[in-house]
């Protein structure tokens, strides 16, 4: 995708980067066209509705306001509005958001009375609501609520189909962009905004064309899909038309002319690097960075990092750069890398830890850079295959059996799940008609109800030249083609590591990389290169393959019936169905036998699961001998099924490549399961260590897995990747232990390359930690194994929360400690008028984050997912507490394998990993130059053990303040008085 030009209208503010100009112009014209277009029945006698509630949870929250309006054309002909009296006070953050006070609802009618009058007003006609599930659930939870209407249309989901190139489908954002009434989080204002947006949404649907609308209206007629009447009506109004996804993609891509890159220098010509002066000029007055950011401030550390990246490019060597928070490391590496790429006609790569960080670079930093660079820039985001729509599978999904068996319904009915699947198909079609490139992550699909394999493929399953969309119309291969012609490719750690594992078969040939958030690279490499045999893989694989009556095999049996020699193909498929059924039974038998290890071996874990280390002692036991016998039978059955699958695929390939490709894709798991099982049962490959993750309860067996993981990934990275790269810059805010990069350099293989091949650089944060942060160590806290520990920690946490007045994040290392301390602390917090929430099992980290940030007096107990990647600038987070140093469990299989194979493994691995985790957690506290906060380390081993200084010396604020637990609250009050305005 290329740089974006100046913004032409409010619509451009929410268009996805890379939107074709023709599509963008249609979106810009919607507001004007909406004044001249009518949709007759779709705008007559329809009610638009919105509610306000005391919170977002369906449990414990209540209605406080209901508003509705009846539409006739674009005019509101009748209104309904009422406050609702709740049975508890309105939370302060809800009052701040909506402007509804407790006085407003004090004399309001009760919910049944309001909903009864609403039912009379609606009269059973269709109801429009943005995120209708939310409003409908609250309305129908009130007696009489189900009488309001049987037909609710969710305009949030429908807008995703109608306007797939928008980066947001929030009603407020769309209403602003398309000139509708502004949303104020009051029910009637939101109703007015949606009234204005309804015609815009209908126009967006109409622009998809009658052919696609007809296909969507006709797909899976057996499913009660709420959007079918709307889409079907629009299709009939436009008339019949043929539709070809392949032709539609060709037409869309016809105007795309990616600029061909200049020839890369041959082996005898050295690439030309920008000079140090050219690089520093971009970070000074009137440089590119100042033109990007109106509030630009020169940062010495940012410039120093940029020069170090330039030196790495110039000398074809590698770097480890720790850049503290506030340095601005993204721009520090992007500018020199892009200057180098454009000067030499090369492509450079950036790998981030997660797709969220990838999206940030693609949607913010790179477009901003493109606007100020004289010649713009070209950039492409690459993710794994399963992030892109597979056009072949998309076509198939409109008529093939919906894969309900692959979805954990989470309490939802099959009817709801089927409806979600059809919505996902429709959104994907619309997106593919308007997007030369892009992925599924921006489409708002509810993956809890929609299996990714329904809409995407994998590298092993991709049909490639046997697919009618390959290569030009395909989004996956089109992205890879574009990537090879781009200045910069942005991807994630996992895809880069898979590419390394497949010897460069996924990504373009790139010799200059930046690995951002590099502290997680070793762990991700171990995960990506692991081999596993799991209950989930077995279940998903065999359910997708199915039998003569279900799944892929059933669909193929139906489709081959129309081919010549249908009897031959059906016989082969029947044979495969029988052998796969035998293999499935053997896999289940093996998993049952595997579960028996949970009670026979000592392992780490919690009270839900246990991680069993498969060592020589266990392999010599009778239990392992019995397990291996069952495993050998399972291997034979998998090999038989794989053989039958190959025979059927090869025979089908001669007459119908796509059908053969579907079968190949659906049976590839057989070989993968067999290879993983064989690897673990044999156990002779010393580059791996072996373990079993088992459930303590039999009902949780589907999550169990047998795993082979690389003990050391550094040697593989050095041999298979780093030695072939010209330059790799590893960077993160947390890499060094004290001032030493020894642990990090070993973990990624840099130490295997020799001293001249790489250099380390540690840059302090640009923030003023000396004045804005305090670190407190509780020097008399009982040891974690002391019976007095839990009560002492509880009292300390009450003191800290009281002194801070809330906004405290406490980061635990295990769930059991967190839950027990929460039970002790919660009543005392309530006595002091403070709110405390906890990361409960199955809770969404994102929703929990939003809850925490919504109220500065609210505090949070959380686990590992909050130790890094959690940003909360300002008053919403003013204190972080770490009750216990985050050492890996001594019973963890990786820890035990390391101890077996090397001396001082705890000092070489467990200690530095814990230090980096504490640095990550401390980094949650100061996220901007104006933030202030206190870090409380409630582990006295920091004082009593000689390794304690490795932790404190690695923190940005030194030295820490060592206090008795009883004085921590007093100290925090004094510190706040001097540091908070």
C-alpha positions, 0 to 999 in steps of 0.5 A: 500500500502506498502513502495516503494523500491529504484528507478530502472529507471526514470520511477519509478520516475513517477509511482504511489505508489503501482504499482504492480511489473509486471506492473511496469516492463512492463512500464520500458521495454517500452523504449527498446521495442519501438526500436524494434516494429513498428505499420505500418499504425499508424506510416505512414503519420501522422503529429505531431504538437505543438504551442506556444502562448502568453498565455493560454486563448483562448480569447485575446491570439495569436499564436507565433510559429507553428511546425510540423513533418511528421512521417514514422515509428519512423523517421521524414521525413519532418518538418514545422516550423514558428514563427508567428507575434502577434498583441501585445507584448509577456508577459515576463513570456511567453518569460521566459518560451519559450525563444521566444522574441519580436525580434523573431516574429517582422518580422514573417509572419501573422497567416493566411499565416502561417496556410495556409502553415501548411494546405498544409504541413499537407494535411488533414492527422491525427494530433497528439498533446498533449492536442490537444484541445488547439492547435486545437482551436488556429489553427482553430481560424485563417482563413483557420485553419479548412482546416488543418485536420479533424482528431486530436488525443489528445495524452494527453488523449490517454496516460492516457488510455495507461499508467494509472499508471503514476502520471503525463502525462505531455509531459516533464515528460513522455519524460524524463522517457522514454528516448525521446527528452527533452521538452524545451517549444519550439514547435519543441522540443516538437514535437520531444518529442511527436514523440518519445512518440507516439510509447510508447503510442501505446505499452502501449495501446497494453499491455492492451490486445486484449480483452479490446481493442476490448470492448473499440473499440466496445462500443457505436458505435453511438458516434464519438470517436476520439480514436476508429480508433487507438484502433480498429486497435490495437485490430484487429492486435492482434486478437479476445479475450474474456474479463472478467473484473472480471477475470482480477481483480482476476488475478491482485489481485492473487499475492497480499498477504497483511500481516496479522496484529497481533492480537490487544491486548484484553481488559485486556492488555494495548497497549505499547507506545514508550518511550519519549527517543525512540521518540526524538531519531528519530528527532535527529542526525542519526534518521529516520527524518534525513535519510528522508530529506538530508537538515534535521534541528532539530526543537525543536517545532517538537520534542515537538509536537511529544512528546505530541502526544506520551503522548496522546497515552500513556495516552489514552487522547486527544490533541489540538495542534496548530503548527505554519507554519514550525514546520513540524507537519505531521512528528511530528504526523506520527512518534509516531503514526506509532511507536505505531501502529507497536508495538501493531499491531493496525491501526491508522488513519489520517484525513485531510481537503481535498483530496489534503492533503490526496494525499500529505501524501500518495504520499510523506511523507508516502512513504518516511517514508516507505523507512527508517523504518526497516520493512517498513510500510503499509498505505491505503488511503480511500475516499468516495464511489464516488471517486472509480470506481464501477466495476458494473457501469463501465461494464454497462456504455459500453452499457447503455444509456449515461447520457447526461442529468446529465451533464451541457454541459458548452457550449460543444456539445453533441458530445464532451460530449459523447466523453469525457464520452467514454474516461473516461470509457476507462481510468477507465478500463485501470486503474482497470486492472493495479491497485489493489487499487486506486481512480478516482482522479488520472485519469484526467477525466474531471468531467465537462462533465462526471457525477460521478454517471456514474462510481461510486456509493454511500454507499446507492446505493452499491449492496454489496453482490448482486454485482458480484465483491463484495468483493474481486475484488471491489476497494471500499471494497478492500480498506476497507479490506486493510485498516483494515490490514494497519499501518495507514489509511489516509482519509479526514474529510468528510469521517470520519464524514460520518462514525461517522454519520453511526455509523462506517459502512464505516471505519475500527474500529480505536481508535487512530486518528489525525485530521489535519487542524482541524480548518475546522472540525466543519464546515465540520461536519455541512456540512456533517450532514446537510439535504437538499432538493434542485433543483439540487438533484431533477433534477439529481435524476429524470433525472437519474431515467428517464421514460419508454423512458429514464434513468435507467427505460428505460434500465431496461424495455429493460433488463427485456424483456428477463426474464420470467414473463417480463410482471409483471416486466414491469408493476411494472416499468411502475407503478413506472414511473408514480408515479415518474413523479407525484413526479417530478412535485410536487417537481418542484411545491414546488421549485417554491413556495419556490422561493417565499420566496426570496422576503418575508423574510430578509436574508443574501447573495449577489446580486445573492442569499439570505439566508433566516432564517426560524424562528418562525416568518416566520413559522407563516406567510401566505407565509409559510402556503402556502408553507407547503401546497404544501410541504405536497402534495410533501411529499405524492407524494414522499412516493407513488413513494418510495413505488412503487420503493420498490415493484419493487426492491423486486420483481426484487431481486428474479430473478436478483439481479444486476438489482434490485440493479441498481433500488435501487440505482436510487431510493434511492434519493426519501427517502432522499428528503422526509426525508429532506423535512419533517424535515424542514417543521416540524421544531421541532428538536431543534438540527437543525436550518433551512434556505433556500438558494434562487436565486434572479433570477428565472433562477438560481432556480436549485441551490436553496435548503432548509437546516437543519443544526446542530446548535452545532456539538460539543455535537454530536462529544463528545457523538458519537465519542470522548467518544469512542476513545482512543486518538484523536489529533487535530492539525492545524496552526490556532486553538487558539485565542490569547493563548486560545483554548476555542473556538476550544475545544467547537466547536469539543466537547472536553470541554464536556469530562471533564478537564482530558480527553484532553490537549491543546498545542500551539507551535510557528512557527519555522520561524523567523517572528520577522525579516522576517515579518511586520504587518501594521494596518491602524489606520485612515482607514474609517469604512466600512460603511463610504461613504469615505471607498471605495475611501480610500481603493482604494488609499491605495491599489494603494500605497501598490502595487506601493511600493511592485512592485506587488506580492500582494494578497488582500483578500476580504470578499465579491464580491461586494466590490472587484469588485467596488474597482477593477474598481477604482484601475485597471487604476491606476495600469496600469499607473504604469506598474503593472498588477492586476487580479481578481477572476471573477465569475466561475474562476478556483481557480487553474488556477488563482493561476497559473496565479498569481505565473507565474509573480512576478509583478502580483497581485491578488484580491481574495475571500474566496477560497484563505484565506487558503490552498494557498501556494506561497513561495518566491518572488511570494507573498510578501504582503497580504492585508486584507481590512476588518475583516472577520466577519460573516454577522449578517443576516446569519441564523447560526449567527441569530439562535445563537443570539436567543438561547444564550447570547454573541453569537457574542463574543463566535462565530463570533469574534473567527471565524474571528480571526482564518480566519485572522490567516489563511490569514496571514499564506499565507505570510510566507511559508518557512524560507527564505520568507519575507513579509508585512501583511497590515490590512486595518481595523481601528477597530483593533485600535478603538474597544476593540476586536482588540487586540484579532486579533493582539495578535493571529498573529505570529509577535507582536506588529503591526505597527500602521500607517496612510494610507498615510504613509503605502507606504513609510513604505513598501519601507523602510522595503523592503530596509532593508529586501529584498536582 
